[in-house]
Amino acid sequence: MINLKPVRAAIRMLQRSVTLKRPAAGDYVDGVWQGGGTDETTIMAAICPVTNADLMRLPEGLRIDATHIIWSETELRAADEATKTTSDVIVNPLGQEFSIIKVAYRDEAGFYRAVGTLKYDRGRSI
C-alpha cells in the first residue's frame, strides 16, 4: 500500500476556502428535465492544473475536457444518471468555476481527488 500521508499534509497546506455548488436531484416532467435547485456551501480544497501524467491516466474522451485536479476531504460528485444529479461545481476565490467530471476517493489518506473542467473564467487568461 502506498503511503499517502505526505500527500494529505500537502493538500491541507495548499487548500483554500472555495464554494461548492451541489445540484439537488431533478426529474423529467412531461419529457422535460426539471433541475432540483442548487445548494451552496463553503469547503476547503486545493485546485491544481492537470499535468501530462494526470492526462495520461484519464480515458481519451476526458483528456480534452480536463483542466484541473481538485483535492478535498469533502465528498465531491460527478454527474450520475442513476441518481439523476448533475456534477458538483467548485468556485474558487477568483470566481472561476470548475465542473467535476471524474472523482476518486483515496481511502488510504481520506481525501477525494477530482478532475475538473474550467467552466467559466470571467474573461481571465489561463
Secondary structure, 3 states (H helix, E strand, C coil): CCCCHHHHHHHHHHCEEEEEEEECCCEEECCEEECCCEEEEEEEEEEEECCHHHHHHCCHHHHCCCCEEEEECCCCCCCECCCCECCCEEECCCCCEEEEEEEEEECCCCEEEEEEEEEECCCCCC
